[in-house]
Amino acid sequence: MYLGEPLFDKQSLAIYNYTDACLLDTIPAGRRINRISIGVDVAIQRDKTAAVILVEDNLGYLYMLPPFIHNPATDGVISSQQQAILIKQYVDATLANLFTQHYFAGGQPTFIVDCAATDMILGLRQLGCNAIAFTNKKTAETFECFNNMLGSNRLYLIDGTTTNSLINEIETVSFVNGKLNDAEPNDIIDAARYVLYYNYHAAPQTIFKREVSKNHE
């Protein structure tokens, strides 16, 4: 807020369809898990490294689990290979807990990694993970996918210890003159939009596609 007025208007916000109704305590009981993907955005010294697990259930709904976050300012500077180990450990532990509550038919999760992070891709592959480079980083289209999924009630966030960090970025990341405002933190959002956009192309029948907003091309 600034002088009692919203700091961002609906047009400048990159993600404008998020509401409190998009936040759930857990994935609804009885849902089976069909697909698991993990988006990864990598930094070493200045920004955060983030990994966001996206789960698709048997009804086509998507859930973002509490993200992995490594902040070098508070957690120390470590290599991509060391971060890869931490990410895999986090994913393994999170999914092990998930599978105690929901049936999963099996299959290896796919890690969708920023194409610039070649060390992370290699590090995850060395750990036996199916890691691929995300190259189609079209900012307007990936954010429009985010808004489409939230607006059609297909995407939910699962509450956890790190979920507020993702929500903070959802509620502040914005466009300035049609471009992403780098003054706002966007590391977790980047991981989230990579994996969501990848899932859109992997399973387009579960997504309601609309024309990309002309305001943010």
C-alpha atoms as a printed R data frame, in Angstrom:
    type eleno elety resid chain resno       x       y       z
1   ATOM     1    CA   MET     A     1   0.000   0.000   0.000
2   ATOM     2    CA   TYR     A     2   1.092   3.616  -0.627
3   ATOM     3    CA   LEU     A     3  -0.893   6.483   0.942
4   ATOM     4    CA   GLY     A     4  -3.816   4.107   1.352
5   ATOM     5    CA   GLU     A     5  -3.812   3.007  -2.287
6   ATOM     6    CA   PRO     A     6  -2.766  -0.406  -3.709
7   ATOM     7    CA   LEU     A     7   0.850  -0.387  -4.817
8   ATOM     8    CA   PHE     A     8   0.022  -2.460  -7.926
9   ATOM     9    CA   ASP     A     9  -3.123  -2.422 -10.018
10  ATOM    10    CA   LYS     A    10  -4.683  -5.476 -11.633
11  ATOM    11    CA   GLN     A    11  -3.109  -4.694 -14.992
12  ATOM    12    CA   SER     A    12   0.474  -4.450 -13.751
13  ATOM    13    CA   LEU     A    13   0.411  -7.560 -11.576
14  ATOM    14    CA   ALA     A    14   1.875 -10.551 -13.382
15  ATOM    15    CA   ILE     A    15  -0.395 -12.944 -11.442
16  ATOM    16    CA   TYR     A    16  -3.795 -11.409 -10.830
17  ATOM    17    CA   ASN     A    17  -6.111 -14.403 -10.368
18  ATOM    18    CA   TYR     A    18  -4.741 -15.616  -7.026
19  ATOM    19    CA   THR     A    19  -7.118 -15.504  -4.052
20  ATOM    20    CA   ASP     A    20  -7.206 -17.121  -0.624
21  ATOM    21    CA   ALA     A    21  -9.460 -19.814  -2.111
22  ATOM    22    CA   CYS     A    22  -6.427 -21.066  -4.067
23  ATOM    23    CA   LEU     A    23  -4.697 -22.120  -0.827
24  ATOM    24    CA   LEU     A    24  -5.470 -25.577   0.591
25  ATOM    25    CA   ASP     A    25  -4.213 -27.375   3.670
26  ATOM    26    CA   THR     A    26  -3.856 -30.672   1.793
27  ATOM    27    CA   ILE     A    27  -4.677 -32.353  -1.494
28  ATOM    28    CA   PRO     A    28  -8.275 -33.619  -1.153
29  ATOM    29    CA   ALA     A    29  -8.602 -37.132   0.239
30  ATOM    30    CA   GLY     A    30  -9.145 -39.929  -2.226
31  ATOM    31    CA   ARG     A    31  -7.370 -38.223  -5.117
32  ATOM    32    CA   ARG     A    32  -4.859 -40.353  -7.030
33  ATOM    33    CA   ILE     A    33  -1.626 -38.844  -8.294
34  ATOM    34    CA   ASN     A    34  -1.119 -39.085 -12.049
35  ATOM    35    CA   ARG     A    35   1.880 -36.860 -12.743
36  ATOM    36    CA   ILE     A    36   4.695 -35.177 -10.816
37  ATOM    37    CA   SER     A    37   7.001 -32.467 -12.167
38  ATOM    38    CA   ILE     A    38   9.490 -30.185 -10.435
39  ATOM    39    CA   GLY     A    39  10.430 -26.716 -11.644
40  ATOM    40    CA   VAL     A    40  13.909 -25.486 -10.718
41  ATOM    41    CA   ASP     A    41  15.345 -21.968 -10.868
42  ATOM    42    CA   VAL     A    42  19.008 -21.715  -9.897
43  ATOM    43    CA   ALA     A    43  21.240 -19.048  -8.379
44  ATOM    44    CA   ILE     A    44  24.566 -19.293  -6.600
45  ATOM    45    CA   GLN     A    45  25.404 -16.011  -4.863
46  ATOM    46    CA   ARG     A    46  22.864 -13.208  -5.175
47  ATOM    47    CA   ASP     A    47  19.407 -14.724  -5.728
48  ATOM    48    CA   LYS     A    48  17.610 -17.743  -4.312
49  ATOM    49    CA   THR     A    49  17.519 -21.231  -5.745
50  ATOM    50    CA   ALA     A    50  13.990 -22.614  -5.742
51  ATOM    51    CA   ALA     A    51  12.335 -25.919  -6.614
52  ATOM    52    CA   VAL     A    52   8.552 -26.208  -6.914
53  ATOM    53    CA   ILE     A    53   6.847 -29.607  -6.989
54  ATOM    54    CA   LEU     A    54   3.720 -29.686  -9.183
55  ATOM    55    CA   VAL     A    55   1.319 -32.597  -8.673
56  ATOM    56    CA   GLU     A    56  -1.528 -33.496 -11.035
57  ATOM    57    CA   ASP     A    57  -4.361 -35.628  -9.659
58  ATOM    58    CA   ASN     A    58  -6.687 -38.048 -11.454
59  ATOM    59    CA   LEU     A    59  -9.289 -35.314 -12.014
60  ATOM    60    CA   GLY     A    60  -6.818 -32.992 -13.737
61  ATOM    61    CA   TYR     A    61  -6.341 -30.578 -10.836
62  ATOM    62    CA   LEU     A    62  -2.850 -29.261 -10.132
63  ATOM    63    CA   TYR     A    63  -1.224 -28.585  -6.771
64  ATOM    64    CA   MET     A    64   1.997 -26.742  -5.978
65  ATOM    65    CA   LEU     A    65   3.575 -28.193  -2.847
66  ATOM    66    CA   PRO     A    66   5.618 -26.021  -0.435
67  ATOM    67    CA   PRO     A    67   8.783 -25.103  -2.363
68  ATOM    68    CA   PHE     A    68  12.413 -25.848  -1.647
69  ATOM    69    CA   ILE     A    69  14.330 -22.593  -1.168
70  ATOM    70    CA   HIS     A    70  18.063 -22.052  -0.745
71  ATOM    71    CA   ASN     A    71  18.999 -18.465   0.079
72  ATOM    72    CA   PRO     A    72  22.781 -17.915  -0.106
73  ATOM    73    CA   ALA     A    73  22.490 -14.833   2.097
74  ATOM    74    CA   THR     A    74  21.229 -16.904   5.026
75  ATOM    75    CA   ASP     A    75  22.072 -20.504   4.076
76  ATOM    76    CA   GLY     A    76  25.551 -19.956   2.655
77  ATOM    77    CA   VAL     A    77  26.961 -20.095  -0.854
78  ATOM    78    CA   ILE     A    78  27.202 -23.643  -2.196
79  ATOM    79    CA   SER     A    79  27.732 -25.140  -5.648
80  ATOM    80    CA   SER     A    80  25.034 -26.269  -8.054
81  ATOM    81    CA   GLN     A    81  26.047 -29.871  -7.401
82  ATOM    82    CA   GLN     A    82  25.531 -29.392  -3.651
83  ATOM    83    CA   GLN     A    83  22.203 -27.697  -4.300
84  ATOM    84    CA   ALA     A    84  21.168 -30.606  -6.529
85  ATOM    85    CA   ILE     A    85  21.703 -32.993  -3.609
86  ATOM    86    CA   LEU     A    86  19.583 -30.819  -1.308
87  ATOM    87    CA   ILE     A    87  16.824 -30.521  -3.918
88  ATOM    88    CA   LYS     A    88  16.705 -34.279  -4.496
89  ATOM    89    CA   GLN     A    89  16.618 -34.939  -0.749
90  ATOM    90    CA   TYR     A    90  13.771 -32.434  -0.361
91  ATOM    91    CA   VAL     A    91  11.811 -33.905  -3.262
92  ATOM    92    CA   ASP     A    92  12.338 -37.490  -2.070
93  ATOM    93    CA   ALA     A    93  11.184 -36.672   1.469
94  ATOM    94    CA   THR     A    94   8.199 -34.618   0.291
95  ATOM    95    CA   LEU     A    95   7.007 -37.286  -2.142
96  ATOM    96    CA   ALA     A    96   7.507 -40.088   0.387
97  ATOM    97    CA   ASN     A    97   5.102 -38.241   2.691
98  ATOM    98    CA   LEU     A    98   2.690 -37.591  -0.187
99  ATOM    99    CA   PHE     A    99   2.596 -41.275  -1.124
100 ATOM   100    CA   THR     A   100   1.502 -42.241   2.388
101 ATOM   101    CA   GLN     A   101  -1.700 -40.292   1.723
102 ATOM   102    CA   HIS     A   102  -2.357 -40.674  -2.008
103 ATOM   103    CA   TYR     A   103  -1.981 -43.522  -4.493
104 ATOM   104    CA   PHE     A   104   0.605 -42.971  -7.240
105 ATOM   105    CA   ALA     A   105   0.764 -45.400 -10.133
106 ATOM   106    CA   GLY     A   106   4.487 -44.779 -10.529
107 ATOM   107    CA   GLY     A   107   6.835 -43.180 -12.995
108 ATOM   108    CA   GLN     A   108   9.844 -40.965 -12.583
109 ATOM   109    CA   PRO     A   109   9.196 -37.277 -11.854
110 ATOM   110    CA   THR     A   110  10.568 -34.801 -14.374
111 ATOM   111    CA   PHE     A   111  12.754 -31.890 -13.247
112 ATOM   112    CA   ILE     A   112  12.212 -28.792 -15.415
113 ATOM   113    CA   VAL     A   113  15.359 -26.708 -14.994
114 ATOM   114    CA   ASP     A   114  16.253 -23.237 -16.250
115 ATOM   115    CA   CYS     A   115  18.241 -23.915 -19.423
116 ATOM   116    CA   ALA     A   116  21.028 -21.591 -18.239
117 ATOM   117    CA   ALA     A   117  21.699 -23.826 -15.228
118 ATOM   118    CA   THR     A   118  23.671 -26.520 -17.029
119 ATOM   119    CA   ASP     A   119  25.546 -27.508 -13.841
120 ATOM   120    CA   MET     A   120  22.262 -28.140 -12.042
121 ATOM   121    CA   ILE     A   121  20.911 -30.225 -14.917
122 ATOM   122    CA   LEU     A   122  24.083 -32.313 -14.927
123 ATOM   123    CA   GLY     A   123  24.090 -32.576 -11.122
124 ATOM   124    CA   LEU     A   124  20.506 -33.842 -11.016
125 ATOM   125    CA   ARG     A   125  21.165 -36.325 -13.817
126 ATOM   126    CA   GLN     A   126  24.172 -37.665 -11.951
127 ATOM   127    CA   LEU     A   127  21.829 -38.318  -9.023
128 ATOM   128    CA   GLY     A   128  19.567 -40.378 -11.282
129 ATOM   129    CA   CYS     A   129  16.931 -37.694 -11.847
130 ATOM   130    CA   ASN     A   130  15.136 -37.098 -15.130
131 ATOM   131    CA   ALA     A   131  16.228 -33.471 -15.597
132 ATOM   132    CA   ILE     A   132  15.514 -31.493 -18.761
133 ATOM   133    CA   ALA     A   133  16.309 -27.931 -19.807
134 ATOM   134    CA   PHE     A   134  13.407 -25.486 -19.992
135 ATOM   135    CA   THR     A   135  14.102 -23.249 -22.977
136 ATOM   136    CA   ASN     A   136  10.687 -21.818 -23.830
137 ATOM   137    CA   LYS     A   137  10.811 -19.029 -21.225
138 ATOM   138    CA   LYS     A   138   8.258 -16.706 -22.840
139 ATOM   139    CA   THR     A   139   7.407 -14.415 -19.977
140 ATOM   140    CA   ALA     A   140   3.926 -13.301 -21.067
141 ATOM   141    CA   GLU     A   141   2.795 -16.794 -22.068
142 ATOM   142    CA   THR     A   142   4.050 -18.486 -18.913
143 ATOM   143    CA   PHE     A   143   2.337 -15.945 -16.672
144 ATOM   144    CA   GLU     A   144  -0.843 -16.134 -18.733
145 ATOM   145    CA   CYS     A   145  -0.819 -19.883 -18.184
146 ATOM   146    CA   PHE     A   146  -0.554 -19.205 -14.445
147 ATOM   147    CA   ASN     A   147  -3.553 -16.875 -14.530
148 ATOM   148    CA   ASN     A   148  -5.604 -19.221 -16.714
149 ATOM   149    CA   MET     A   149  -5.107 -22.116 -14.319
150 ATOM   150    CA   LEU     A   150  -5.900 -20.047 -11.223
151 ATOM   151    CA   GLY     A   151  -8.870 -18.394 -12.905
152 ATOM   152    CA   SER     A   152 -10.333 -21.723 -14.005
153 ATOM   153    CA   ASN     A   153  -9.947 -23.190 -10.486
154 ATOM   154    CA   ARG     A   154  -7.530 -25.862 -11.679
155 ATOM   155    CA   LEU     A   155  -4.431 -24.793  -9.734
156 ATOM   156    CA   TYR     A   156  -4.031 -24.774  -5.948
157 ATOM   157    CA   LEU     A   157  -1.206 -24.144  -3.489
158 ATOM   158    CA   ILE     A   158  -0.701 -26.509  -0.573
159 ATOM   159    CA   ASP     A   159   0.082 -24.705   2.657
160 ATOM   160    CA   GLY     A   160   3.412 -25.398   4.349
161 ATOM   161    CA   THR     A   161   6.429 -23.783   5.967
162 ATOM   162    CA   THR     A   162   7.697 -22.191   2.727
163 ATOM   163    CA   THR     A   163   4.392 -21.541   0.952
164 ATOM   164    CA   ASN     A   164   4.201 -17.940   2.183
165 ATOM   165    CA   SER     A   165   7.412 -17.168   0.277
166 ATOM   166    CA   LEU     A   166   5.731 -18.314  -2.938
167 ATOM   167    CA   ILE     A   167   2.562 -16.379  -2.130
168 ATOM   168    CA   ASN     A   168   4.575 -13.209  -1.435
169 ATOM   169    CA   GLU     A   169   6.058 -13.387  -4.916
170 ATOM   170    CA   ILE     A   170   2.664 -14.165  -6.477
171 ATOM   171    CA   GLU     A   171   1.218 -11.050  -4.861
172 ATOM   172    CA   THR     A   172   4.063  -8.678  -5.780
173 ATOM   173    CA   VAL     A   173   5.697  -9.762  -9.044
174 ATOM   174    CA   SER     A   174   4.677  -7.262 -11.699
175 ATOM   175    CA   PHE     A   175   5.235  -5.876 -15.172
176 ATOM   176    CA   VAL     A   176   6.764  -2.491 -15.929
177 ATOM   177    CA   ASN     A   177   6.322  -1.222 -19.492
178 ATOM   178    CA   GLY     A   178   5.396  -4.731 -20.579
179 ATOM   179    CA   LYS     A   179   8.486  -6.356 -19.048
180 ATOM   180    CA   LEU     A   180   8.964  -8.249 -15.808
181 ATOM   181    CA   ASN     A   181   9.934  -5.949 -12.933
182 ATOM   182    CA   ASP     A   182  13.286  -7.292 -11.743
183 ATOM   183    CA   ALA     A   183  13.078  -5.105  -8.645
184 ATOM   184    CA   GLU     A   184  10.622  -7.648  -7.192
185 ATOM   185    CA   PRO     A   185  11.829 -11.119  -6.119
186 ATOM   186    CA   ASN     A   186  10.831 -13.705  -8.717
187 ATOM   187    CA   ASP     A   187  13.051 -16.763  -8.101
188 ATOM   188    CA   ILE     A   188  10.284 -19.003  -6.726
189 ATOM   189    CA   ILE     A   189   7.792 -17.733  -9.290
190 ATOM   190    CA   ASP     A   190  10.218 -18.580 -12.082
191 ATOM   191    CA   ALA     A   191  10.489 -22.187 -10.898
192 ATOM   192    CA   ALA     A   192   6.694 -22.337 -10.573
193 ATOM   193    CA   ARG     A   193   5.900 -20.930 -14.006
194 ATOM   194    CA   TYR     A   194   8.492 -23.150 -15.722
195 ATOM   195    CA   VAL     A   195   6.923 -26.324 -14.357
196 ATOM   196    CA   LEU     A   196   3.358 -25.127 -14.887
197 ATOM   197    CA   TYR     A   197   4.006 -24.162 -18.505
198 ATOM   198    CA   TYR     A   198   5.789 -27.456 -19.106
199 ATOM   199    CA   ASN     A   199   2.798 -29.337 -17.703
200 ATOM   200    CA   TYR     A   200   0.543 -27.321 -20.017
201 ATOM   201    CA   HIS     A   201   2.338 -28.727 -23.036
202 ATOM   202    CA   ALA     A   202   2.710 -32.200 -21.535
203 ATOM   203    CA   ALA     A   203  -1.012 -32.477 -20.758
204 ATOM   204    CA   PRO     A   204  -2.875 -29.697 -22.625
205 ATOM   205    CA   GLN     A   205  -6.241 -31.416 -22.243
206 ATOM   206    CA   THR     A   206  -6.261 -30.463 -18.550
207 ATOM   207    CA   ILE     A   207  -5.647 -26.766 -19.196
208 ATOM   208    CA   PHE     A   208  -8.061 -24.097 -20.352
209 ATOM   209    CA   LYS     A   209  -5.994 -22.156 -22.881
210 ATOM   210    CA   ARG     A   210  -6.880 -18.557 -23.650
211 ATOM   211    CA   GLU     A   211  -5.286 -15.943 -25.839
212 ATOM   212    CA   VAL     A   212  -2.173 -14.307 -24.353
213 ATOM   213    CA   SER     A   213  -2.935 -10.931 -22.810
214 ATOM   214    CA   LYS     A   214  -2.129  -8.085 -25.186
215 ATOM   215    CA   ASN     A   215  -0.995  -5.971 -22.220
216 ATOM   216    CA   HIS     A   216   2.054  -8.144 -21.515
217 ATOM   217    CA   GLU     A   217   3.368  -9.395 -24.850
